[in-house]
Amino acid sequence: MKIRNGFVSNSSSSSFICSVCKEEVIGRDISLRDAEMVQCKKGHKFCEEHKLREISIEDKINYVLNDKYVDEESKKLVVKMNEEEFEDWWEGDGEGYSYEFDNEIPSDCCPICSMKSFDENEMFLYLIKETGKTKEEIKKEIQNKYKDYEEFKKYIK
């Protein structure tokens, strides 16, 4: 029989890496919001500060109207609400939607989707395609050209 001493937890840790600045946030049972990050509809995760624009009320209304989990009756009510009523409903007054708009922000708010910033792995794949070389060919070229890692790092800086 195995006996564990010390702290034992059933909690899981989470990790989020910003696609723009590469900041990594690690914690127990944290959400994107806890990490001060958001995710666009295409799945890019990034720090709140990199968001290209604030989320408008129109964005939120469109999200609700396209949300398959919101019933048709609620969608009809949302269309009739003024901005203040909608914001109260959105934030959740005990009976409202209470949704944190951080998992599917519009693509035009995303620096990756808007091509203001690029994922380094995708840039590498682009260069492979442009040069016509395979990863293995590039690896061999680097190994033949540089005597060690220090020399290689000095060159690429």
N, C-alpha and C positions, 0 to 999 in steps of 0.2 A: 504494500500500500504506500502511496506517495503522500507525504504530509508537507504542506507549504507553510513556511514561517514568514512573518512580515505582512505587508500590505498586499491584499489580493482584491482585484476589482473586476467586475463584469463590464465595466465601461470600455468603450472603444476610443482610440485616438483618431483624429482626423488631421489631414494635411492638405493645404491648398497652396499652389504656386502661381504667382502672377505671371501671365503670359507676356506682360510688357517689361516689368522691371526685375522679374525672377525672384521677388521677395517670397519667402516661404513662411507660412504660418502653421504652426503645429499646436494641437491642444486636445484635450479630452472632450469628446462630444460637442465640438464647436461646429457652428454653421458658417456659411459664407458670410452672413451678416456679422457674426462674432469676429470673423477674421477681417472685417471691413473690406470685403471683396464682393463682386457681383459676377454674374455669368450671363452672357448674351444668348440669344436663341440658337446660335451655332455651337455653343458649348465652350467658348473662350472665357476663362476665368481671369479677372484682373482686379487690382486695387480700385476702390471707389474713386480715388483721386484721378485715375486715368480715364474715367468716363468722359466722353466727348461733349455731352450735354446733359442737363437734368431731365428727369422723366416728367413728361407733361401729363396733364389730366387726360388729354386725348389718348395718350399711350395707355394709360390705366384703363380707360373706358374700353378701348379696343381689345385690351387683354381680357377683360371680363367678358365682353361679347363673344370672344373666340374661345373662352375656357369651357371645355367639355364638361367640367364638373359643376358649372353654374347652371341651375335649372332655367328654363325659358321664362318662367314667371319673374324671377329675379332680374333677368336681362331686360325684360319689358320695364320694370321699375327703374332700373339704372338709366335707361334712355330718357325717362321723364324727370329725373333728378336735376336740380341746379348744382353748380359746382360745390357749394358748401355742403349740401346734403350728400353729394357723392363722396366728398373727402371724409365726412363723418362715417359714412357707410364703409368706405375703403379701409379706414383706420380701425374700424370695428368698435361700435358703441355697445358691445355686449351681444348684439344680434346681427351685426353686419358681416362683411366679407373677411375683414382682418387679414389681408394678404400683404406680405412683405415682398415688394417688387424687386427681388434681387436674384432670382433664378432664371429669368428669361427677359432681360431688358432688350429693347429693340436693337437690331444690328447696327443702325446708324449711330448708336451711342458707343459702340465698340471700336476701339482704336485698331484692332486687328481686322475686323470686317470692313472697316472704312479705309484700310490700307495706310493708316497713319503710323502704324507700328507693325513689325513683322515677327512671327514666331521663328526663332533661330533654326529649329529643325526643318521647317518648311523652306527657309532660305537655303539651307544646305541641300535639300532635295532639288530645289530650283537650279542651283549651281551644278549639281550632278547631271541634270537633264540638259542644261545649256552646254556643258563641256563634252557631253557624250561619254564621260568616263563613269565606271562603276565605283562603288565605295572601295572595293578591293584594290582597284587600280590607283585610286587616290592615296590609299593607305601605303601601298608599295612605293609610290612616288615620294611621299613624305619620308618614309624610312630610308630611301636611297639618297635623298637630297640633304638630310640633316643627320649629324652624328649622334645627337641626343635630344631629349625633350626640351632642355634649356635653350638650345640653338633654335629649335622650331618655334618655341614661344616668343623668343626675341624677334624672329622674323615676322610673325603674324601680328605683333603689337606695332 
